[in-house]
């Protein structure tokens, strides 16, 4: 792929289409699943939080190993990457079927079934995601070009999120799983026709132990990862609690849930091209900072919302979705810049994205493993109407994420923007 050219429609779709089913999976796993197991199977929040925490911790710490595997596959051949990815796609579809339609009924057996299915799903999902992300980073380019590559992946991913948001309530979970399986097949076929990733002229040290820890030796990576984790925790908490907030704090009917989620993700999809124009003017880091500040200014209003405020919450969802566009399209492009800047392009993308995805999973693990048990201890139960408990739910959903987002924005400014060595994480020559 020509690094200086605009990403063509054919190249963008062929690479980015796999982002649709991968993002499709994410919403059921991180948003629908906690609510599904709590309400349909009566699993206590403390138990549910523990199961999700254990599974996500395993998933998180396996990602660097999967990243090392990805580098080995890329060093071997393009066919090896696609072959292992195809197997992972099949396992992922089967695992999701088992997770949402358990074959056991007793409370104890259900805990172990859920944990086992989660481990299978997370491992397959992570292998496929890391390989796909690494492929995109290996396509090269400057700030704007990498931003466009990631935008295709995340933009099509948002289509997947929208489908995942509306299908369960409109057509049921069975249809959701069937659509996911079809999307995985189509995404893999498109991926097999994507532009060839960059292959280095020298040998790739993908199999060495040193390569496993190599990203942590890079100060640029450590600074960027710190910002990414703070911002990720801020986003993971409301993602885990959103359905509880809608159903119990707002007391909105179930038919409105797809409307809220749809407005959020549709706004994100529409905003990405606008944010890319901002990148051309301000650069990746400053544009990401603008998105964070917008998110804080908008989302803080949710703390004051309660029963009957569905319209106000819909507006918040739409405006927060605009801010979400920066979280989706820009951090991975910044990481690709770190890789290129350090001379590791075509060599160690899997190592970098393995640790990167570990951070993502830790954010989700902390959100579920801490927020859900904390709400349980403070007296909140799904379906309850105790005013104090609902007030606690509102604080956990709105105030805490805003505080964390503000910390992330401060870290971005002082560690990357104001720091001279962090100002340019991407080569400027091809922007």
C-alpha positions as CSV (number, residue, x, y, z in Angstrom):
1,X,0.0,0.0,0.0
2,X,1.3,3.4,-0.9
3,X,2.0,5.3,2.3
4,X,1.4,8.7,0.7
5,X,-1.9,7.9,-0.8
6,X,-5.3,8.1,0.6
7,X,-6.5,4.7,1.7
8,X,-8.8,3.5,-1.2
9,X,-12.2,2.1,-0.7
10,X,-11.2,-1.4,-1.8
11,X,-8.1,-1.5,0.5
12,X,-10.0,0.1,3.4
13,X,-12.8,-2.4,3.3
14,X,-10.6,-5.5,2.6
15,X,-8.5,-4.7,5.7
16,X,-11.1,-3.1,7.9
17,X,-14.1,-5.4,7.5
18,X,-12.9,-7.9,10.1
19,X,-13.2,-5.0,12.6
20,X,-17.0,-5.4,12.2
21,X,-17.4,-8.8,13.9
22,X,-14.6,-8.1,16.4
23,X,-16.3,-5.0,17.6
24,X,-19.6,-6.9,17.4
25,X,-18.2,-9.4,19.9
26,X,-17.0,-6.7,22.3
27,X,-20.4,-5.2,23.1
28,X,-22.1,-8.5,24.1
29,X,-19.1,-9.5,26.1
30,X,-18.6,-6.2,28.0
31,X,-22.1,-4.7,28.1
32,X,-24.8,-7.4,27.6
33,X,-23.2,-10.3,29.4
34,X,-23.1,-9.0,33.0
35,X,-26.8,-7.9,32.7
36,X,-27.8,-11.1,31.0
37,X,-26.3,-13.4,33.7
38,X,-27.6,-11.2,36.5
39,X,-31.2,-11.0,35.3
40,X,-31.7,-14.2,33.3
41,X,-29.8,-16.7,35.6
42,X,-29.9,-14.8,38.9
43,X,-26.1,-14.8,39.3
44,X,-25.2,-12.5,42.3
45,X,-23.2,-9.4,41.3
46,X,-20.3,-10.3,43.5
47,X,-20.1,-13.8,41.9
48,X,-20.5,-12.3,38.5
49,X,-17.8,-9.8,39.1
50,X,-15.4,-12.5,40.4
51,X,-16.0,-14.7,37.3
52,X,-15.5,-11.7,34.9
53,X,-12.4,-10.6,36.8
54,X,-10.7,-14.0,36.7
55,X,-11.5,-14.5,33.0
56,X,-10.3,-11.1,32.0
57,X,-7.1,-11.3,34.1
58,X,-6.3,-14.6,32.3
59,X,-7.1,-13.0,29.0
60,X,-5.0,-9.9,29.8
61,X,-1.9,-11.7,30.8
62,X,-2.1,-14.2,27.8
63,X,-2.1,-11.3,25.3
64,X,1.7,-10.7,25.3
65,X,2.2,-14.4,24.6
66,X,-0.4,-14.2,21.8
67,X,1.5,-11.1,20.5
68,X,4.7,-13.1,20.4
69,X,2.9,-15.8,18.5
70,X,1.6,-13.2,16.1
71,X,5.2,-12.0,15.3
72,X,6.2,-15.6,14.7
73,X,3.3,-16.1,12.3
74,X,4.1,-12.9,10.4
75,X,7.8,-13.9,10.2
76,X,6.7,-17.3,8.7
77,X,4.2,-16.2,6.1
78,X,1.1,-14.3,5.3
79,X,-0.7,-17.7,4.9
80,X,0.2,-18.7,8.4
81,X,-1.3,-15.5,9.8
82,X,-4.6,-16.0,7.9
83,X,-4.8,-19.7,8.7
84,X,-4.5,-19.4,12.4
85,X,-6.9,-16.4,12.2
86,X,-9.4,-18.5,10.4
87,X,-9.3,-21.2,13.2
88,X,-9.7,-18.5,15.8
89,X,-12.7,-17.1,14.1
90,X,-14.5,-20.5,14.1
91,X,-13.7,-21.1,17.8
92,X,-14.9,-17.6,18.6
93,X,-18.3,-18.2,17.1
94,X,-18.7,-21.5,18.8
95,X,-17.6,-20.0,22.2
96,X,-20.1,-17.2,22.0
97,X,-22.9,-19.7,21.3
98,X,-22.0,-21.6,24.4
99,X,-21.5,-18.5,26.6
100,X,-25.0,-17.0,25.9
101,X,-26.8,-20.4,25.8
102,X,-25.3,-22.4,28.6
103,X,-25.9,-26.2,28.8
104,X,-26.0,-26.3,32.6
105,X,-28.5,-24.9,35.0
106,X,-27.3,-25.2,38.6
107,X,-25.7,-22.1,40.1
108,X,-22.3,-23.8,40.8
109,X,-22.1,-25.4,37.4
110,X,-23.1,-22.2,35.7
111,X,-20.2,-20.3,37.3
112,X,-17.7,-22.8,35.9
113,X,-19.4,-23.0,32.5
114,X,-19.3,-19.2,32.2
115,X,-15.7,-19.1,33.2
116,X,-14.7,-21.8,30.8
117,X,-16.6,-20.3,27.9
118,X,-15.1,-16.9,28.6
119,X,-11.6,-18.3,28.5
120,X,-12.2,-19.9,25.1
121,X,-13.9,-16.8,23.7
122,X,-11.3,-14.3,25.1
123,X,-8.3,-16.4,23.8
124,X,-9.8,-16.7,20.2
125,X,-10.8,-13.1,20.2
126,X,-7.4,-11.8,21.4
127,X,-5.5,-13.9,18.9
128,X,-7.6,-12.6,16.0
129,X,-7.5,-9.0,17.2
130,X,-3.8,-8.8,17.8
131,X,-3.0,-10.3,14.4
132,X,-5.5,-7.9,12.7
133,X,-4.1,-4.8,14.5
134,X,-0.5,-5.9,13.8
135,X,-1.4,-6.2,10.1
136,X,-2.7,-2.6,10.0
137,X,0.4,-1.2,11.8
138,X,2.6,-3.1,9.3
139,X,1.0,-1.2,6.4
140,X,3.1,1.8,7.5
141,X,2.6,5.5,6.8
142,X,2.6,8.8,8.8
143,X,0.1,10.2,11.2
144,X,-2.7,10.9,8.8
145,X,-2.3,7.6,6.8
146,X,-2.2,5.5,10.0
147,X,-5.2,7.4,11.2
148,X,-7.1,6.5,8.1
149,X,-6.1,2.8,8.3
150,X,-7.3,2.6,11.9
151,X,-10.4,4.6,11.0
152,X,-11.5,2.0,8.4
153,X,-11.1,-0.7,11.0
154,X,-12.8,1.1,13.8
155,X,-15.5,2.7,11.5
156,X,-16.6,-0.7,10.3
157,X,-16.3,-1.9,13.8
158,X,-18.9,0.7,14.9
159,X,-21.2,-0.9,12.3
160,X,-20.7,-4.1,14.1
161,X,-21.4,-2.5,17.5
162,X,-24.6,-1.0,16.2
163,X,-25.8,-4.4,15.0
164,X,-24.9,-5.9,18.3
165,X,-26.8,-3.1,20.1
166,X,-30.1,-3.6,18.2
167,X,-30.2,-7.3,17.2
168,X,-30.6,-8.8,20.8
169,X,-33.7,-6.7,21.6
170,X,-35.3,-6.8,18.1
171,X,-34.5,-10.4,17.0
172,X,-33.1,-12.2,20.0
173,X,-29.7,-13.6,21.0
174,X,-29.9,-16.6,18.6
175,X,-30.0,-14.2,15.6
176,X,-27.2,-12.2,17.1
177,X,-24.9,-15.2,17.3
178,X,-25.8,-16.3,13.7
179,X,-25.1,-12.8,12.3
180,X,-21.8,-12.8,14.2
181,X,-20.7,-16.1,12.6
182,X,-21.6,-14.8,9.1
183,X,-19.7,-11.5,9.8
184,X,-16.6,-13.4,10.9
185,X,-16.6,-15.5,7.7
186,X,-17.0,-12.4,5.5
187,X,-14.4,-10.5,7.5
188,X,-11.9,-13.2,7.2
189,X,-12.5,-13.6,3.4
190,X,-12.0,-9.8,3.0
191,X,-8.9,-9.9,5.1
192,X,-7.4,-12.5,2.9
193,X,-7.6,-10.0,0.0
194,X,-6.1,-7.1,2.0
195,X,-2.9,-5.3,1.0
196,X,0.3,-7.1,1.9
197,X,1.9,-6.0,5.1
198,X,5.5,-4.6,5.2
199,X,8.2,-7.3,5.3
200,X,11.6,-6.2,6.7
201,X,14.7,-6.8,4.7
202,X,16.6,-8.1,7.7
203,X,15.7,-11.1,9.9
204,X,12.8,-10.7,12.3
205,X,13.6,-11.3,16.0
206,X,10.1,-12.4,16.8
207,X,11.0,-15.6,18.5
208,X,13.4,-14.2,21.1
209,X,12.7,-13.7,24.8
210,X,14.2,-10.2,24.5
211,X,11.5,-9.2,21.9
212,X,8.8,-10.1,24.4
213,X,10.0,-7.4,26.8
214,X,11.3,-5.0,24.1
215,X,8.3,-2.6,24.2
216,X,8.8,-1.8,27.9
217,X,12.3,-0.5,27.1
218,X,10.8,2.3,25.0
219,X,9.9,5.4,27.0
220,X,7.5,6.6,24.3
221,X,5.5,3.3,24.7
222,X,5.4,3.5,28.5
223,X,4.1,7.1,28.4
224,X,1.5,6.3,25.8
225,X,0.4,3.2,27.6
226,X,-0.1,5.1,30.9
227,X,-2.5,7.5,29.1
228,X,-4.3,4.7,27.4
229,X,-4.9,2.8,30.6
230,X,-6.3,5.8,32.5
231,X,-8.5,6.6,29.6
232,X,-9.6,3.0,29.2
233,X,-10.6,2.6,32.8
234,X,-12.7,5.7,32.5
235,X,-14.5,4.2,29.6
236,X,-14.8,0.7,30.9
237,X,-16.7,1.6,34.1
238,X,-19.8,3.1,32.3
239,X,-19.6,0.4,29.7
240,X,-20.1,-2.2,32.4
241,X,-22.8,-0.3,34.2
242,X,-24.8,1.3,31.4
243,X,-27.7,-1.2,31.2
244,X,-28.1,-1.0,35.0
245,X,-28.1,2.8,34.8
246,X,-30.8,2.8,32.0
247,X,-33.0,0.2,33.6
248,X,-32.8,1.2,37.3
249,X,-31.7,4.9,37.5
250,X,-33.5,6.2,34.4
251,X,-36.2,3.4,34.7
252,X,-36.5,3.6,30.9
253,X,-38.3,0.8,29.0
254,X,-36.3,-2.0,27.5
255,X,-37.3,-0.9,24.0
256,X,-35.3,2.3,24.4
257,X,-32.0,0.5,25.2
258,X,-31.0,0.1,21.5
259,X,-31.8,3.8,20.9
260,X,-29.3,4.9,23.6
261,X,-26.6,2.5,22.4
262,X,-27.3,3.2,18.8
263,X,-27.1,7.0,19.2
264,X,-23.8,6.6,21.0
265,X,-22.1,4.4,18.5
266,X,-23.6,6.0,15.4
267,X,-22.4,9.4,16.5
268,X,-18.9,7.9,17.0
269,X,-19.0,6.5,13.4
270,X,-20.1,9.8,11.9
271,X,-17.5,11.7,13.9
272,X,-14.4,9.8,12.8
273,X,-14.0,11.5,9.4
274,X,-14.3,14.9,11.2
275,X,-11.7,13.9,13.8
276,X,-9.4,12.9,11.0
277,X,-9.6,16.4,9.5
278,X,-8.6,17.7,13.0
279,X,-5.6,15.3,13.0
280,X,-4.4,16.9,9.7
281,X,-4.5,20.2,11.5
282,X,-3.5,19.5,15.1
283,X,-1.9,16.0,15.1
284,X,-3.0,12.8,16.8
285,X,-2.2,13.7,20.4
286,X,-3.9,17.1,20.5
287,X,-6.9,15.8,18.7
288,X,-7.2,13.0,21.2
289,X,-7.0,15.5,24.0
290,X,-9.8,17.5,22.5
291,X,-11.9,14.4,22.4
292,X,-11.2,13.7,26.1
293,X,-12.2,17.2,27.2
294,X,-15.4,17.0,25.2
295,X,-16.3,13.6,26.8
296,X,-15.8,15.1,30.3
297,X,-17.9,18.2,29.6
298,X,-20.8,16.1,28.2
299,X,-20.8,13.0,30.4
300,X,-20.7,14.9,33.7
301,X,-24.3,15.8,33.1
302,X,-25.4,12.2,33.6
303,X,-24.7,12.5,37.4
304,X,-27.9,14.6,37.7
305,X,-30.2,12.4,35.6
306,X,-32.9,10.2,37.1
307,X,-36.3,8.7,36.4
308,X,-37.9,10.1,33.3
309,X,-34.8,11.8,31.9
310,X,-34.5,9.5,28.9
311,X,-34.4,12.4,26.3
312,X,-31.6,14.2,28.2
313,X,-29.7,10.9,28.4
314,X,-30.1,10.4,24.7
315,X,-28.5,13.7,24.0
316,X,-25.6,12.8,26.3
317,X,-25.2,9.5,24.5
318,X,-25.0,11.2,21.1
319,X,-22.5,13.9,22.2
320,X,-20.4,11.3,24.1
321,X,-20.4,9.2,21.0
322,X,-18.8,12.1,19.1
323,X,-16.0,12.1,21.7
324,X,-15.7,8.4,21.5
325,X,-14.5,8.7,17.9
326,X,-11.1,9.9,19.1
327,X,-10.7,7.0,21.5
328,X,-11.4,4.5,18.7
329,X,-9.3,6.0,15.9
330,X,-6.3,7.7,17.4
331,X,-4.6,5.7,20.2
332,X,-3.7,2.7,17.9
333,X,-2.4,5.1,15.3
334,X,-0.2,6.7,17.9
335,X,1.1,3.2,18.9
336,X,1.9,2.5,15.2
337,X,3.9,5.7,15.3
338,X,5.9,4.5,18.3
339,X,6.7,1.2,16.6
340,X,7.8,3.0,13.4
341,X,9.8,5.6,15.3
342,X,11.8,2.9,17.2
343,X,12.6,1.0,14.0
344,X,10.4,-1.9,14.9
345,X,8.0,-1.8,12.0
346,X,7.5,-5.2,10.3
347,X,9.3,-6.9,13.2
348,X,7.6,-6.6,16.6
349,X,4.0,-5.3,16.1
350,X,2.7,-8.3,17.9
351,X,4.8,-7.7,20.9
352,X,3.6,-4.1,21.2
353,X,-0.1,-4.9,20.5
354,X,0.1,-7.9,22.9
355,X,1.0,-5.6,25.8
356,X,-1.4,-2.9,24.4
357,X,-4.3,-5.4,24.5
358,X,-3.3,-6.5,28.0
359,X,-3.8,-3.0,29.1
360,X,-7.3,-2.9,27.5
361,X,-8.3,-6.2,29.2
362,X,-7.0,-5.0,32.6
363,X,-9.2,-1.9,32.3
364,X,-12.2,-4.0,31.6
365,X,-11.3,-6.5,34.4
366,X,-10.9,-3.7,36.9
367,X,-14.2,-2.1,35.9
368,X,-16.1,-5.4,36.3
369,X,-14.2,-6.9,39.2
370,X,-14.3,-3.7,41.3
371,X,-17.4,-1.8,40.3
372,X,-19.9,-4.6,40.5
373,X,-18.8,-6.0,43.9
374,X,-18.6,-2.4,45.2
375,X,-22.1,-1.7,44.2
376,X,-23.2,-5.0,45.8
377,X,-21.5,-4.0,49.1
378,X,-23.1,-0.5,49.0
379,X,-26.6,-2.0,48.7
380,X,-27.4,-1.8,45.0
381,X,-29.2,-4.8,43.5
382,X,-30.5,-5.0,39.9
383,X,-34.1,-4.1,39.8
384,X,-34.0,-2.3,43.2
385,X,-35.5,1.2,43.8
386,X,-33.7,2.2,47.0
387,X,-32.9,5.9,46.6
388,X,-29.5,5.7,48.3
389,X,-28.5,2.7,46.2
390,X,-29.6,4.4,43.0
391,X,-27.6,7.5,44.0
392,X,-24.5,5.3,44.5
393,X,-25.1,3.8,41.0
394,X,-25.2,7.3,39.5
395,X,-21.9,8.3,41.2
396,X,-20.2,5.1,40.0
397,X,-21.6,5.5,36.5
398,X,-20.9,9.2,36.0
399,X,-18.6,10.9,38.5
400,X,-15.9,8.3,38.8
401,X,-15.4,8.0,35.0
402,X,-15.2,11.8,34.6
403,X,-12.5,12.0,37.3
404,X,-10.5,9.2,35.6
405,X,-10.9,10.8,32.2
406,X,-9.6,14.1,33.6
407,X,-6.5,12.3,34.9
408,X,-6.0,10.7,31.5
409,X,-6.3,14.1,29.8
410,X,-3.7,15.6,32.2
411,X,-1.4,12.7,31.6
412,X,-1.7,13.1,27.8
413,X,-0.9,16.8,28.0
414,X,2.1,16.5,30.3
415,X,3.6,13.2,29.1
416,X,3.1,13.4,25.4
417,X,2.1,16.9,24.2
418,X,4.2,19.1,26.5
419,X,7.0,16.6,26.8
420,X,9.4,17.4,23.9
421,X,10.3,13.8,23.3
422,X,6.7,12.8,23.2
423,X,5.5,15.4,20.8
424,X,6.1,13.4,17.7
425,X,5.3,9.7,18.0
426,X,4.9,9.2,14.3
427,X,7.3,10.0,11.4
428,X,6.3,13.4,10.0
429,X,7.4,12.7,6.4
430,X,4.3,10.9,5.3
431,X,1.5,12.7,7.1
